[in-house]
Amino acid sequence: MPFLALAQETTERQERRLAVPDTLQFPERSILDSLTNSADSIPQNDTTNIVPQSAIMSEINYFAEDSIVTDFETNKVYLYRGAWFEYGEMRLDADRIVIDWKNNELYASGVTDSLGNIEGNPFFKDQGQVYEIRKEMRYNFKTQKAIIKDVVTEQQDGILRGETIKKTDDGSIYLDHGYYTTCKLTEPHWHISSNKLKSIEGKQVVSGPFNLYFNGIPTPLGLPFGIIPNTPEEKASGIIFPSYGEEQVRGLFLRDFGYYFAFNDFIHARVTGDIYSKGGWGAKAQSVYKKRYRFSGSFNVDFQKFQSPETELNPVDYNTFRVTWSHTPESRGTGRFSASVNAGSTSYFNNVINPTNFQNNVTSDLQSNINYTKQFSGTPFSMSASAQHSQSVSTGEVRLRLPSFNVSMNRQNPFRNVKFEPLKTLNIAWNFDLQNSISNRIQSPTPIDPELGGTTTPELIPFTPENFSLLLKNANNGAQHRIPVSTNFTLFKYFTGTASANITELWYLQRLNFFYNPESERVDQIVEDGFNRVTFYNTSFSMQTNVYGFYNFKKGKLQTIRHHIQPTFGFSYTPDFTTDNFGYFQEVQTNAAGDTRLYNRHQGFVYGGAPAGESRALTMGIRSVLEGKIMTDEDSTAENSTKKIPLIENFDINTSYNFAADSFQLAPVRISARTSFFDRRVSVNMSATVDPYATSAFDNGTGTETIRRVNQFAWKNGQGLGTIRNASFNLNASINPSNAQNPGEVRDELTNQFMQQGGIMNEFVESQINQLVTDPSQYIDWNIPWNLSIGYNLAYSKPTSGRSNVTSAVQLSGDVSISEKWKINFNTGINLVDQVITQSMIGIARDLHCWQMNVNWIPFGRFTSYNIDIRVKSSILQDLKVSRRRSFFDQ
């Protein structure tokens, strides 16, 4: 019989005489035996090795609720029921643990009860990793290696399970017949199954050939091998696997195959490529960067090349690219650099289609801006330099402003200590602008007047390096000084007066000279080089006041109506700069009969020229606001029992009268109104321009009639108050059973959820959250059962000569939950004039617990396509998706 004893020990242990105690007695301490005997008969220097020394280098703790049994013949210790073992960072819990001191090994398993059920399966924790063991395990103290049968372990956001696992001393594990999933249910909704899996601690999970399973059902989807990041998201580098599919024109393809570089905590980049079986390829580079307390941004380049002689009648051959750059500084210091670049080939959006965001393909303009500003400390001066770019996708026109430079002085009050109010509030400022504008729309110098038999339609040339010298030659540049002077003061106690004067001076290196060409019977122009100045000025005075009216109701929920009226009167004066002493205009003969016309010698220049004609104008305007106060609670004495509601948020009428004009002295009357209803869920905007002058028909000499304005008021000619030249009506409504969140509220909610789950905010997490906010397909609020947005636009225009034009359209978008996990969303519109349906999209979203499925279908139009995405919700597997896309190329 082997000798049995209860024992507890440490690595630095002294011999004691041990007795066999009652097996029902449990030890109270796990490290030092509390059974101390002052009359211990075993001497301190006894060399009997009951438990031999080993390579164990740290303190060992162990405990068992039922019994601890030591077998001195085999040098093993048996722990039963509720047992645990601790060694350094390692801890093992199980109902049966065997410690083999001779071989430095641990063995653990569960215990089978009388009914045949296994209880107390091992639970192993080492170096921050947790392993839930379904069968048994062996662990070596010396090598820190383990063999585990049927285990489940969590790796970042994923779950690994294998029939047999081998754990190495560096924390890496090898799995035989294992799977990987991010679904943490006992029976996961999906998993990747592979005969061989390897998890490299702090790097990635690598698998051999694998298949994708849904609800335990295998699918044919898989790859020969896989690499899944197993590092904190902000430090994960690795291979980006491509999406695959087929298009009718470009053939089979692999898209977005490349590598993700996490250089450090401040810069990440990804480089990917596309390849098509019928002769096309593409290359993309994307990066995000951030320097704490300084700046952050992103830079993306996409180049696509395709050439397919599939059909001689309709060959496809293009090179196209797109560049986007966003740079945002953080407020610090006196200098600030920012950039927002969106540029590329005009053919990019016509050839490279994003099926999930077809709105990009109907973008009519691309805008870019790079800006640097500098505030000079201790002075009122500041400086800015910028480069602007604008590009029309539909017409191909490109305009580049490089450079654009500005120096300004903030408003200064030189008489701030004077008691006389007009002088005390007098302020003066200064602004200097310099601009060079380059455009690929080249203006032909002659003929300059279409009424004289010619055309002034400019020529549009390609914006290419070959044409750059011509583009520079036709650049439009100049400089501008502006000096605004103003003051404000109180008049007659209830009026506020404002007086101002503005002086403008333009600097150019050219001007135009016009002459009549008798041979061609037209006006031609020549460009005269040399520095010349254009100086003009104007003055104005305005006066306004505020009138309030109240009406109180004694009964009903509506308590008070408040009416705010703000009338404004002003007078402005601009001299006549067309006289010969200024030299800004030139009177030129236009035909053989000797008729003449004034031409501006700086027309078409970057800042234009001096205004033509004298102006002594009286400006008039009135603004009205109507508000109501209603009761919200039955108890009128309660706090916050009333609230304000807008009845008419604004109603404006403006016009002017020019006393110096020889005709049409009254300007068109502009009317606008705006209001909202139902807690601002419905907004209404209206505007109109009324021409107060009459119109009459004239014979243009060719036997046809032309409608022209006559210098007579409409009401004196029996044509009513005037003619509505243009009008618009816009109605927008957002209806849902709850308060829908705006993008800012969604961003805050996602941020709070992430932090409550233990996440640490950084620039890359912020960029992911912003992507979710800006892309509704990435984030669906399943708590709102339905949402409907309605927009109605009505526009009317009637030029003086010509037919009236009416456009009317309805836009609808929204979503509805057909069950707890299913949502249908849509986006469509109706052109009521042409009675056609505009570009539309229908989508279905399905919450799959750990996945989200989105199906988007554009049923007709230029960008007809459908898109099916099954996206893993886990952040580290956003690139793992099942996609089948068909673009409009496939028609």
Secondary structure, 3 states (H helix, E strand, C coil): CCCCCCCCCCCCCCCCCCCCCCCCCCCCCCCCCCCCCCCCCCCCCCCCCCCCCCCCCCCEEEECCCEEEEECCCCEEEEEEEEEEEECCEEEEEEEEEEECCCCEEEEECEECCCCCEECCCEEEECCEEEEECCEEEEECCCCCEEEEEEEEEECCEEEEEEEEEECCCCCEEEEEEEEECCCCCCCCEEEEEEEEEECCCCEEEECCEEEEECCEEEEEEECCEEEECCCHHHCCEEECCEEEEECCCEEEEEEEEEEEECCCCEEEEEEEEEECCCEEEEEEEEEEEECCCEEEEEEEEEEEEEECCCCCCCEEEEEEEEEEEEEECCCCCEEEEEEEEEECCCHHHHCCCCCCHHHHHCCEEEEEEEEEEECCCCCEEEEEEEEEEEECCCCCEEEEEEEEEEEEEEECCCCCCCCHHHHCCEEEEEEEEEEEEECEECCCCCCCHHHCCCCCCEECCCCHHHHHHHHHCCEEEEEEEEEEEEEEEECCCEEEEEEEEEEEEEEEEEEEEEEECCCCEEEEEEEEEEEEEEEEEEEEEEECCEEEEEECCCCCEEEEEEEEEEEEEEEEECCCCCCCCCCEEEEECCCCCCEEEEECCCCCCCCCCCCCCEEEEEEEEEEEEEEEEECCCCCCCCCCEEEEEEEEEEEEEEEEECCCCCCCECCEEEEEEEEECCCCEEEEEEEEEECEEEEEEECCCCCEEEEEEEEEHHHCCCCCCEEEEEEEEEEEEECCCCCCCHHHHHHHHHHHHHHCCCCCCHHHHHHHHHHHHCHHHCCCCCCCEEEEEEEEEEEECCCCCCCEEEEEEEEEEEEECCCCEEEEEEEEEECCCCEECCCEEEEEEEECCEEEEEEEECCCCCCEEEEEEEECCHHHCCCEEEEEECHHHC
